[in-house]
């Protein structure tokens, strides 16, 4: 009866000037907005309407997202919004409800719309000219003069010996680059290249004049190339190589762990992780890790989503997952359609570090009593380390939006990769107890003036980044990017990143995970489709080995 009475009285008390001093805090989020509809779709706008959410106190606002990015917030008095779109681009819209205490609902249903173009365009771009190529070892660098178009050139397709090998994308506001690096080629071989320009509506120019480039005798570059080891119908998210060479990776939407030999042979499921659920977005079976004592303790650690939270568990592995040994180490990490974080990494101190997203509730990133929007640190058995910066807390650093990359350098320092909203992504050097600014600060934009905030080491425009996993080999940082469809390479020099280079730009599409291999090279996974839903086996992903040059 008391709960019912409070639910009735709280709105009146708030309207009258506040709550009594001993009133309980409101910790109950609203229900998810339902019945989302898209109407009045034009080439540059769409009107969304939804049914009202409910709350024990009262809904204060609705946050409207597309594909994990906040677009607009509207007051609870309205259940509609007219929003900007871009013609020809698919937009996945959904709405969260928020109450006055800052509690955020789970996401409502997703409605995907593809607006028409504002004008029919049948005119192809001009032919790219001035194509030149230069070989350095077994890598070829191409450059050309930008094509022109009556609307805008939005992509270049690069051909090698008549076969398309990569696409460099852009937009009218940010034209695509006019260069391409082709690596991992055969030594002492002639290759013929050409380039085609394309606009947003698919009109393509004729191919450019062909240039022939001869490679050298051997690879002399930092990255020598990539080779497909296996294809995967589901999304490979977490990946770890065992001391004996076996590779384990998780199927995000199937919830199985797959084992294979380093050459991709012998691929088979070793079992399903119990209790995993998707989010119709980016939740599911996420990060995997093994500890420094794996050869004796045989624990496989996993970060995964459930119906109520994200959590970290461990299961013993003896060729299969011994699910009866499952131990739940940490619960209560906020979950939502997006922003679940998910990466795990053991540090040289023997502790387990986890990247936890803000669960699409930005205020949680600054709340030290909440696990969302944090880098967490725990003992292998799930206990809180005594030397964590906040007594009794798993929080190691805070003020993060959606971190998904963790890696340690040779000095034992932790580097982190983080998704921005719509301005910039961040690479951070994590310090104990550090505040990285979200939601007031996104990268270096926003209210970043507080001297207590830790600035990112490097930022990237979201359009050329949206990076997930990172790996460090010989104090060189490798970053796998989704929307940017590329891998960055950067040399760690003190507290900075230098000699930043880009590889595989447009060659393999969206890249999700990069991990060190036992032989000093890299594992790399693609994420070409199906990574914004929880539908199993709709992704057609690939797992690559990347051969590195001699530093």
N, C-alpha and C positions, 0 to 999 in steps of 0.2 A: 504493500500500500504506500509506503514511504516513497518508493521509486516513482510510482504513478503520480503522487502528489507533487514531487519535485519537477517532474516533466511538465506538469500543468503550470506550476508557479514560477519556474525560472524565467520564461520570457517576460512575464509581468514584472518580476523583480528587476530584471535588467533594464526594462523600459522605464521603471520608476527611479532609476539612479544607481543600481548596483546590487550585488549579492550580499547576503549577510556574511560576516567574517568567517564563519565556520562552514559555509556552503562547500560541498565537495567539488573538486575540479571536474570540468567536462572533458572526458577522455574518449567519448564515444563518437566515431566518425559518422557522417550521414550515410544513407543508403546510396547506391550508385544511381545516377540519372538513367532513365530508361527511354525506350521508344524514340531513339534518335532518328530524325528524318532530314534529308537534304532536298531543298526545294530552290526554285528560282536560280538554277545553275546557268551561269553565263561564262564567257571566256575569261572573265577576271574576278568573278565573285560567286559566292554560294550562300544561301541562307539555311542555317541549321535550326531545327526546333527539337525540343526534347520534353519529356514529362518531368515534373518536379520531383526532386529527391525529398526524403524525409529525414528528420533528425530529432533527437530527444530534447534539444533546446531550440534549435532553429537553423536552417540553412542560411548562410551569410552571402555566398557567392558561388558562381560556377566558373571553372577554368576550362577553356576550350583548347584542345591540343590537336596537332596533326603529327602522326608518326613520332611521338615522343617529344615534340617541341611545342612549348606553350606559345599560343598565338594571341589569346585575349582572355581577360577575366571580365565577367559581367555580374551585376548584383542579382541577388536571389529573387528580386521582383520580376525578373524577366527570364523566360526559358527559350530564348531565341537569340541568334546573332547572325549578322551578315558579315562575311569574312572574305579577304582577298585570296585569289587562287591564280595559278598560271596555266594557260591553255595547253592541253596535251599532256599534262603531268598528272599522275595518279596521286590523290591525297586521301590518306586514311584518317578520318576525323573521329574524335570521341570527346567525352565531357566528364570531368570530375566535379563533385560537389564539395564545398568547404564550409565549415561552421565558424562562428566568431572566435572560438578558442583555437582555430587553426587546424582542427582535425580534418583530414582529407579522405574522401570516400575512395573505394576502388573505382576503376574506370568503368564507364558505361560501355554499351556496345559500339563497335567500330562501323562506320559507314564510309565506304570508299567511293570517291567520285573522280571522274576524269573529265575536266572541262573541255569544251570545244576550243579550237583556235579562234582568235578574234578576226582573222581574215584568212581566206583560202590562199595558200601560197603554192604556186606550181613552178616557180622559177628556181633553178638550181644555182648554187654558188659558182663563182669562177674557179678555174683550175688552180690549185696551189702551184707556185712557181719557185724556181731557185732551190730545188731540193739538192742538198749536199750531204755526204756521209763521210765519217772519219772513223777508222778502226783503231782501237787501242787494245792490243791482245785479241781476245775473243769477244769483245764488246764493240758494238757499232753505235755511234752517236749521230743522229739525223737532225737536220734543221731545214726549214723552208720559209718562204715568204707567205704571210697570211693571205688567204683567199678573201673575196668580198661577196656580199649577198644583198639582195634587196631588203631583207629583214635582218638576218644575223646568221653568221656561221656559228654553229653550236657544237661541232665535233669534227675531228679528223680521224680517218681510218687509215692505218699504216699497213701496207702489204709487203710481204717478203716472198719473193719467188712466186708471185701471183696469189698468195694466200693471206687473208687478213690475220694479223697477229696482235693488233692492239687498237684501242680507241681512246683518244684524248678528248674528254668532254668539257663543255663550258656552257655559257649562256650569253644572252645579249649584253648583260651587264659585266660579265666576266668571261671574255672570249677564251676559247681553248688555247693551250700553249702550242707553239709551232716548233716543237722539238720532241724527240723520242729517243730512248735508249734501248737498244736490243742487246741482251746479254745471253751468255751461255751457249754461244755458237761454236761450231766446229772450227778447229784451227786450220789455217792455210786453205781457206775456202772462199770462193766468190759468191756474194749474195746480191740479188737485184731488188731494189726497193722502189716503191711508188706510194703516193699519198692521195687520198680522196677527201674533199671537203663535203660536209653535210649540214643542212639546216634543221630547224626544230621539227619540220613536217616531213622529214625524210628525203627531201630532194637532194640528190648527190651530184657532185661535179664529175667530169671525166677524170680519169686518173692522170696524175702528173707525169711529166717525163721521168723515165727510169734512171736511177743512179746505181752503179755497180761498186760494191765495196769489198775489198779482200781482207780477211782477218789475218791476225798474226799467228805465230807458232804456238802460243799458249796464253792462258788467262793471266792478265797483269792487273786486273781490276779488283776492287774490294768485294764485289759480288759477281760471281762467275756464272750464275744461272740457276734455273729451277727445273725440276723434273717431277711429273705427276707420279705419285706412288700408288694412289688408289682413288677411286671415286666413291662418293657416299651419298645415298639418297636423302638422308636426314642431315641435320646441322651438326658438324663436329665443333664442339665449343671448348671444353677442357681437354688437354692432351698432355701426357707425361710419358717419358721413356724410362723404363726400368733399368737398373744396373746391368742386367743380362742382355739388354738390347730390345726386349719386347716393348712395343708401343701400345699404350692404352689411351683410348679417347672416348668421350661421352657423346651419345646421340641426344641432343637437347630435347627434342620433342618425342622421342621414343622412350627415353629414360634408361636405355641400356648402356653398358660399357662394352666397347669392342676392343679386342686384342688382335695385334697383327705383328708379323715380322717386319724388320726395318725396310725390306723391299716390297712390302704390301702383301706378301703371300701369307697363307694360313689365317686369313681374317675370320674371326668368329666372335659371337657374343659370349661374354663371361658372366652375364647376369643383369638383372634389372635392379636399380636402386629403389628400395621401398619408399613409398610416401611422396613421390614427386608428382607435382601437378603443373600444368602450363598456366599461362595468364592471358591467352589469346594475344600475346605480344612477345616479350623477350624473356619470359621466365621459363623454368624447366630445369633440366640437369645442366649445371653450369661448370664451375671450375673443378679441376682435379689436382691433387698434389700427393707426393710421397715425402716422408721425412728422411732425415739423415740416417736413421736406424732401420730403414725399410728391410734390408736383407735379413734382419733378425726379428723385427716386430710384425712385418707384413701388413701394415695398415695402409689402406688407400683412403685418402680424405676427399670429400666431395662437398660442394656448396650447391644447394638446390632450393627450388621453390616448392612450397606446399600450398594447401588451400587457404592457409591463414598467414603465412610468413615466409621468409627465407631463412635457411638454417645451414649449419655445418655439421656433418656427420663423418664417422669413419667406419670402415668395414674391412675385415681381414680378407686378404687375397692369397689363394694358394693354387692359382690356375683358374679358379672361378671365384665369384664373390660369395663369401660365407655370410649370407644375410642374417643368420641367427647371431652373428657377432656384432651387429650394427650398434654403434654408440652415438647418441645425439649429443654433440659437444656444445652447441650454442643455438638457441632459438630466439625468435623475436626480432629478427632483422626485417624491417618493413618491406612489403612486397606491393607491387601494382603491375599494371599492364606493361609498363616500361620502368626503367631506372631501378633495376634489381642488382646492379653491380655483378659480382660473382667470381672474380678471380681469386685464387689461392696461391700463396708462395711461402715456402719455408725460408726463414732467414738464416744467416750464418750463426746466429745465437741459438738456433734450435727451436725457435718459436714460430708459430703459424700466423701469417698475416693474411687478412681478407679485405677485399675491396667491396664495400657495401654502398649501394645506391640510396638516394633519398626517398625512394618509393613514391615519387611525384608529389612529395610534400616538402617543398624547399626549406621550410622553417625547421624541419627535423635535423637538417645539416648543422645547425648552430646549437641544437639542444643536446647538451652533454649527457642527459639522462636517456637519450634515444640512440639506438644503434645505426640509424639511417644517415647516409651522407658522410660516412666515416671510413678511415682505414682502421681495422680492428687488429688486435694482437692477443693471442691466446696461447696457453701451453698446449702441447700435443694431446693432453688428456682433457682439454676443455676448460681448465682452470684459468683464473686471472693471474698473470704474472705480477709478482710483488713490485717490480720496478716500472710498471706502466705509469704514465704521467698523472692519471686521475685515480686516486685510491679506490680499489674495488671495481674499477671499470675496465672493459675491454677496449675502450677508445684509445687509439694511438695518435691519430690526427683527425681533424674535423673540418667542416666547411667545404665538403665535396658534393658535386651534383650526381654524377654517375660514373665513378671510376671503374675501369675494367682492365687496367694493365698494372702489373707489379713486377719488379725485377730488382735484384741487388747487384751492385758493382763490386770490384775487387777490394774496396775499402769498407765493405759492409754497409753501404748507404742504400736506402730504399728509394727507387724511382717509381713514379706513378703516372699513368696516362688517364685522362679524364675527358668525357664528352661535355662540350658546351651546349647551350640551348640553341641559339641561332647566330651567334657572333663568332666565337672562337673556342677551340679546344685547347687543352693545356698538357704540357709535360711538367711534372712537379718533382722536386727533390724533397722527400718527406723528412721532416724533423719531428722529434718527439714532442707531442703536445701542440703541434702547429695548427693554426687556423688559416685555411686556404680561401676563405672569403665568401663562398656561395651561401645565400643567394644574392647578397648585395653586390658581389663582384663576380663577373664572368670573364676569366682570363685577366686582362688588364682593363676591361671596360666596366663601367658602372661605378659604384662607390668603393673605390679601392684605396682610399687615402689613409685609412686607419693604420698607424705604424705597427700595430700588432698582427697584421695580416702578412702571410708568406706569399710572395709573388711567384708566379710560374717561371720556370727556367726558359721555357719557350712556348709560344702560342702559334696556332695555325688557323686560318679561316676554315669554318665548318665545311664549306663546299669542297675543299681540297684535303679534308681530314676525316672527321668522325671516326677516330681511331680507337681500337679496342685493346688488343694484346700487345705486350712488349717483351723483349728478351735482350739480355746483355751477354755478349761474347767478347772476351778480351777487351773489356771496357769500351765497347762500341754498342750503342743502343739501336735496336731495330724495332720499328713500330708498324703494326699492321692496321690499315685503314679501310673502312667500309665505304662510305660515300665517296671518299677521295680515290678509292680503287688503286692503291699504291702502297709501297713499303718505303718508309723513311729509314735512312741510315745516318747516325750522328755520332761523332766521336766525343766521349766524355772527357772533358779537360777541366780539372778542378770542379768548380760549381757551375760550369757552363757546358753547352753542347756546340761543337764546332764541326766544320766540314760537312754540313747537312746535305745529303744527296737523296734523290728519289729513284726508286726502281719499280719495274713492272707496272708503270702508269697505264692503266686501262687494259693491260695484257690479260689478267686473270679475273677481272671484275672485283667485287667487294672482298676484302681480306679481313679475316676475323682474329685468328690466333697465330702467334709466332712464339716458338719455344726453342731453347737450345737443344741440339742433338748430342748424343754421347761422343760423337767423333769431331766435335768442334764446329759443326755447321748448324743449320736451322731446319726446323719443321715449320710449315706454313699452311694454313687452311683458308679456303675460300668460303664465302657466304653469299652465293649468287641470288638466292630467292627463298621465300618462305621463312625469312628470319623476323618477320613482323607479325607472325601468327603462331599458333601452337599446333598446327596440322603436321602430323608425322609424315616423313618421307616425301616432301614436296620441294626439295632444295637442290638436288643435283650438284652437291659440293665436291671439292677436290682437296686432297691432302698432298702437299709437295715436299720434297727435300730441296733446300737451297744450299748450293755450294758456295762457300766464301773463299775469297782470295787470301793470299798471305799478307798479313799486316806488316 
